[in-house]
């Protein structure tokens, strides 16, 4: 009897290890070795056991909060810095905020938007909190505490584009992003988005491949324990015309396409540190996970203003469909991460 119990325990352990390996292995091969797998001290991954499904009032109206505060670089699609408070007046250049107002209206959601950190200390009334191209250190201690408690109460979080260039020195936030962070990117260019999991709410019904223009972030650490939803096919990216581009980079990215002007991409000084050419055959750009009691949907896409406009650029409709699906899933309006 004891032998049977031990064997069952070993078998369950082996199954669990295999499942973990499926999420934390090396998609794309050895190029991604040692780029991740840190311990953030919370329950995270694709197991719903990491979600705090505590009793809560049923949602009669879904509410989202869009946070676009920037502490350093600011993407042009955010427009001018917003004044304090909740829902201040927008200018014509605040493209992202205006787009989110439209998307919320089309989906019947209530929406607030802000760049005021004081508004981030009470999040309990929102079904989703969205960090959209935020940058650097944009939360104080009170706001960090509020975000953590919001997630632990089963909150929904959505990270878009330069949300990956935010709060580098707060490990909890890095884990929230899937154990990943922005490292660098080449010049923005066209490439092919490839859907690797078409069953998710955010990807269902999308073409398996579509053209898009973005910066194609490289990530260190590499996301782990997440359900990968979409990648970029690096073979579809034109090679920047830099004289000292290593042969290994060219081989990884495929045959050259249309080349960008060398003066745009050539660094001021030759690099004296290591290079990170990309993620090779598996370069993720969208995924989902449970984190510390809550739900997270993340994408590195969203650099251009036209990505948020109707028919603004090739792939804009697909990108917006992914974003809408991701928001619905973390709010509980649609199935999450499956």
C-alpha positions as CSV (number, residue, x, y, z in Angstrom):
1,X,0.0,0.0,0.0
2,X,2.7,2.4,1.0
3,X,4.7,1.5,-2.2
4,X,1.6,2.3,-4.3
5,X,1.1,5.7,-2.5
6,X,4.8,6.6,-3.1
7,X,4.5,5.6,-6.7
8,X,1.3,7.7,-7.1
9,X,3.2,10.6,-5.5
10,X,6.1,10.2,-7.8
11,X,3.7,10.0,-10.8
12,X,1.9,13.2,-9.8
13,X,5.2,14.9,-9.3
14,X,6.4,13.9,-12.7
15,X,3.2,15.1,-14.3
16,X,3.5,18.4,-12.5
17,X,7.1,18.8,-13.5
18,X,6.2,18.1,-17.1
19,X,3.4,20.7,-17.0
20,X,5.8,23.2,-15.5
21,X,8.4,22.4,-18.2
22,X,5.8,23.1,-20.9
23,X,5.5,26.6,-19.5
24,X,9.0,27.3,-18.4
25,X,11.2,25.5,-21.0
26,X,13.1,27.2,-23.7
27,X,10.7,28.0,-26.5
28,X,12.8,29.2,-29.4
29,X,15.9,27.2,-28.3
30,X,19.1,28.0,-26.5
31,X,19.1,31.7,-27.5
32,X,16.6,32.2,-24.6
33,X,18.6,30.3,-22.1
34,X,19.2,32.1,-18.7
35,X,16.9,35.0,-19.6
36,X,14.4,34.3,-16.9
37,X,12.8,32.1,-14.3
38,X,13.0,34.2,-11.2
39,X,11.0,33.5,-8.0
40,X,8.7,36.4,-7.2
41,X,7.3,34.9,-4.0
42,X,3.7,34.7,-5.2
43,X,1.4,32.1,-6.7
44,X,1.6,32.7,-10.5
45,X,1.2,30.7,-13.7
46,X,-1.7,29.2,-15.7
47,X,-3.2,27.2,-12.8
48,X,-6.6,28.8,-11.7
49,X,-5.6,27.8,-8.1
50,X,-3.6,31.0,-8.2
51,X,-6.8,33.0,-8.6
52,X,-8.6,34.2,-5.4
53,X,-12.2,33.4,-6.4
54,X,-13.7,35.0,-3.3
55,X,-17.3,36.0,-3.1
56,X,-18.0,39.2,-4.9
57,X,-21.0,41.1,-6.1
58,X,-21.9,40.3,-9.7
59,X,-20.9,43.0,-12.2
60,X,-23.8,44.9,-13.6
61,X,-21.5,47.4,-15.3
62,X,-17.9,46.8,-16.1
63,X,-15.5,49.6,-15.2
64,X,-11.9,50.0,-16.3
65,X,-9.1,52.4,-15.3
66,X,-6.5,53.4,-17.8
67,X,-3.2,54.7,-16.4
68,X,-0.8,56.5,-18.8
69,X,1.6,58.2,-16.4
70,X,5.2,58.5,-17.6
71,X,8.2,59.1,-15.5
72,X,10.8,59.3,-18.3
73,X,10.3,58.6,-22.1
74,X,6.8,59.3,-23.4
75,X,5.3,57.6,-26.5
76,X,3.9,60.1,-29.0
77,X,0.6,58.4,-29.1
78,X,-0.1,59.4,-25.4
79,X,0.1,63.1,-26.4
80,X,0.8,65.9,-23.9
81,X,1.0,65.1,-20.2
82,X,-2.4,65.1,-18.6
83,X,-3.2,67.4,-15.7
84,X,-4.0,66.0,-12.3
85,X,-7.3,64.3,-11.3
86,X,-9.6,61.8,-12.9
87,X,-10.7,62.2,-16.5
88,X,-9.1,65.6,-17.4
89,X,-9.8,67.3,-20.7
90,X,-8.0,65.6,-23.6
91,X,-6.2,67.2,-26.5
92,X,-6.3,66.0,-30.1
93,X,-2.8,64.5,-29.6
94,X,-4.0,62.2,-26.7
95,X,-4.7,59.5,-29.3
96,X,-4.5,56.5,-26.9
97,X,-6.8,58.0,-24.3
98,X,-9.4,58.9,-27.0
99,X,-9.1,55.5,-28.5
100,X,-9.8,53.8,-25.2
101,X,-12.9,56.0,-24.7
102,X,-14.2,54.8,-28.0
103,X,-13.4,51.2,-27.3
104,X,-15.1,51.4,-23.9
105,X,-18.2,53.0,-25.4
106,X,-18.4,50.4,-28.2
107,X,-18.2,47.6,-25.5
108,X,-20.5,49.2,-23.0
109,X,-17.9,49.7,-20.3
110,X,-17.5,52.6,-18.0
111,X,-14.0,54.1,-18.2
112,X,-11.8,56.4,-16.1
113,X,-8.4,57.6,-17.2
114,X,-5.6,59.4,-15.3
115,X,-1.9,60.2,-14.9
116,X,-2.4,61.2,-11.3
117,X,-0.7,58.8,-8.9
118,X,-3.1,59.9,-6.1
119,X,-5.9,58.3,-8.1
120,X,-4.2,54.9,-7.9
121,X,-4.7,54.4,-4.2
122,X,-8.3,53.2,-4.5
123,X,-8.8,50.5,-7.1
124,X,-11.5,48.3,-5.7
125,X,-14.3,49.7,-7.9
126,X,-12.5,48.6,-11.2
127,X,-12.9,45.3,-13.0
128,X,-9.6,46.0,-14.9
129,X,-6.6,48.3,-14.4
130,X,-4.7,49.0,-17.6
131,X,-1.1,50.3,-17.7
132,X,-0.8,51.7,-21.2
133,X,2.7,52.8,-22.2
134,X,3.6,54.0,-18.8
135,X,7.3,54.5,-18.1
136,X,9.7,54.2,-15.2
137,X,8.9,54.9,-11.6
138,X,5.3,56.1,-11.7
139,X,3.9,54.7,-8.4
140,X,4.6,55.8,-4.9
141,X,4.4,53.5,-1.9
142,X,0.7,54.0,-1.3
143,X,-0.1,53.2,-5.0
144,X,2.1,50.2,-5.0
145,X,0.3,48.8,-1.9
146,X,-3.1,49.5,-3.5
147,X,-2.1,47.7,-6.7
148,X,-0.9,44.7,-4.7
149,X,-4.0,44.5,-2.6
150,X,-6.1,44.9,-5.7
151,X,-4.5,41.9,-7.3
152,X,-4.8,39.8,-4.1
153,X,-8.5,40.5,-4.1
154,X,-8.8,39.0,-7.6
155,X,-8.3,42.1,-9.7
156,X,-7.7,42.2,-13.4
157,X,-4.5,43.8,-14.8
158,X,-3.7,44.6,-18.5
159,X,-0.2,45.7,-19.6
160,X,0.3,47.3,-23.0
161,X,3.6,48.1,-24.7
162,X,5.8,50.3,-22.6
163,X,4.1,49.1,-19.4
164,X,7.2,46.8,-19.9
165,X,9.5,49.8,-19.4
166,X,8.0,50.6,-16.0
167,X,9.0,50.0,-12.4
168,X,12.1,48.1,-13.2
169,X,13.2,48.0,-9.6
170,X,10.0,46.6,-8.1
171,X,10.2,42.8,-8.4
172,X,6.5,42.4,-7.7
173,X,5.7,44.3,-10.8
174,X,8.2,42.4,-12.9
175,X,6.4,39.2,-11.8
176,X,3.1,40.8,-12.7
177,X,4.3,41.2,-16.3
178,X,5.0,37.4,-16.4
179,X,8.5,37.6,-15.0
180,X,9.6,39.8,-17.9
181,X,10.9,43.2,-18.6
182,X,11.8,45.4,-21.6
183,X,15.4,45.2,-22.6
184,X,15.7,46.8,-26.0
185,X,14.3,47.1,-29.5
186,X,15.4,47.7,-33.1
187,X,13.8,50.5,-35.1
188,X,10.1,50.2,-35.6
189,X,9.3,48.1,-38.7
190,X,6.8,45.8,-40.3
191,X,6.6,42.2,-39.2
192,X,4.3,39.2,-39.0
193,X,2.3,38.6,-35.8
194,X,1.7,34.8,-35.4
195,X,-1.1,33.5,-33.2
196,X,0.2,30.5,-31.3
197,X,-2.9,29.9,-29.2
198,X,-6.1,30.7,-31.1
199,X,-8.4,29.4,-28.3
200,X,-8.1,32.3,-26.0
201,X,-10.7,35.0,-25.7
202,X,-8.2,37.6,-27.0
203,X,-7.1,35.5,-30.1
204,X,-10.2,33.5,-31.1
205,X,-11.3,34.3,-34.6
206,X,-8.1,36.2,-35.6
207,X,-6.1,35.2,-38.7
208,X,-3.2,32.9,-37.8
209,X,-0.8,35.5,-39.2
210,X,-1.2,39.2,-39.9
211,X,1.1,42.1,-40.8
212,X,1.8,44.8,-38.2
213,X,4.1,47.7,-37.5
214,X,5.8,47.9,-34.1
215,X,9.1,48.0,-32.2
216,X,9.1,44.2,-31.3
217,X,10.5,44.4,-27.8
218,X,13.2,42.1,-26.7
219,X,12.6,41.0,-23.1
220,X,15.0,40.2,-20.2
221,X,14.0,38.2,-18.2
222,X,12.1,36.0,-20.7
223,X,8.5,35.5,-19.7
224,X,7.9,32.2,-17.8
225,X,4.9,30.2,-16.4
226,X,2.5,32.0,-18.8
227,X,0.2,30.9,-21.6
228,X,1.8,32.3,-24.8
229,X,-0.8,33.7,-27.2
230,X,1.1,35.4,-30.0
231,X,4.7,35.9,-31.3
232,X,6.5,37.8,-34.0
233,X,8.1,35.8,-36.8
234,X,11.6,37.3,-36.7
235,X,12.2,36.0,-40.3
236,X,9.6,38.5,-41.5
237,X,11.5,41.5,-40.1
238,X,13.8,43.4,-42.4
239,X,17.4,43.5,-41.2
240,X,18.6,46.9,-40.1
241,X,21.5,47.9,-42.4
242,X,24.2,48.1,-39.8
243,X,27.7,47.3,-41.0
244,X,28.7,45.4,-37.8
245,X,25.5,43.4,-37.6
246,X,26.8,39.9,-36.4
247,X,26.3,37.0,-38.8
248,X,24.4,35.2,-36.1
249,X,21.8,37.9,-36.0
250,X,21.3,37.8,-39.7
251,X,21.0,34.0,-39.6
252,X,18.5,34.2,-36.8
253,X,16.3,36.8,-38.4
254,X,16.4,35.3,-41.9
255,X,17.0,36.7,-45.3
256,X,17.2,40.5,-45.5
257,X,14.1,42.3,-46.7
258,X,13.8,46.1,-47.2
259,X,16.7,47.7,-45.3
260,X,16.4,50.7,-43.1
261,X,18.9,53.6,-43.5
262,X,22.1,52.8,-41.7
263,X,22.3,56.3,-40.1
264,X,19.0,55.6,-38.3
265,X,20.1,52.5,-36.5
266,X,23.9,52.7,-36.2
267,X,24.9,53.4,-32.6
268,X,27.0,56.5,-31.8
269,X,29.8,54.3,-30.4
270,X,30.6,50.6,-31.1
271,X,29.1,48.4,-28.4
272,X,31.5,47.3,-25.7
273,X,28.9,45.1,-24.0
274,X,26.9,42.1,-25.2
275,X,24.2,42.1,-27.8
276,X,20.7,40.7,-27.6
277,X,19.6,40.1,-31.2
278,X,16.1,38.9,-30.4
279,X,14.4,35.7,-29.3
280,X,15.0,33.7,-32.4
281,X,12.4,31.2,-33.4
282,X,10.1,32.1,-30.5
283,X,9.7,35.8,-29.8
284,X,6.6,36.3,-27.6
285,X,4.5,39.4,-27.7
286,X,1.2,38.5,-25.9
287,X,0.4,36.1,-23.0
288,X,-1.8,35.6,-19.9
289,X,-1.3,34.3,-16.4
290,X,-2.8,34.3,-12.9
291,X,-0.7,36.3,-10.5
292,X,-1.0,36.7,-6.7
293,X,-4.8,36.1,-6.7
294,X,-5.6,38.1,-9.8
295,X,-5.6,37.8,-13.6
296,X,-3.1,39.4,-16.0
297,X,-3.1,39.8,-19.8
298,X,-0.1,41.4,-21.4
299,X,1.2,42.5,-24.8
300,X,4.3,44.3,-25.9
301,X,2.4,45.7,-29.0
302,X,1.0,49.2,-29.2
303,X,3.8,51.6,-30.3
304,X,2.1,53.5,-33.0
305,X,-0.8,55.9,-32.7
306,X,-2.4,54.3,-35.8
307,X,-2.5,51.0,-34.1
308,X,-5.3,52.5,-31.9
309,X,-7.2,54.0,-34.8
310,X,-9.9,52.3,-36.8
311,X,-8.2,51.2,-40.0
312,X,-5.2,53.2,-38.9
313,X,-2.6,50.7,-40.2
314,X,-2.4,47.1,-41.3
315,X,-3.2,44.8,-38.3
316,X,-4.9,47.6,-36.3
317,X,-8.2,45.8,-36.2
318,X,-6.5,42.6,-35.1
319,X,-4.5,44.3,-32.4
320,X,-7.6,46.1,-31.0
321,X,-9.5,42.8,-31.0
322,X,-6.7,41.2,-29.0
323,X,-6.7,44.1,-26.5
324,X,-10.5,44.1,-26.1
325,X,-10.5,40.3,-25.6
326,X,-7.7,40.6,-23.1
327,X,-9.6,43.2,-21.1
328,X,-12.8,41.2,-21.2
329,X,-11.0,38.1,-19.9
330,X,-9.3,39.7,-16.9
331,X,-12.7,41.4,-16.0
332,X,-14.5,38.0,-15.9
333,X,-16.7,39.1,-18.8
334,X,-15.3,36.3,-20.9
335,X,-13.2,33.1,-20.1
336,X,-9.7,33.8,-19.0
337,X,-6.5,32.3,-20.2
338,X,-7.9,29.1,-21.7
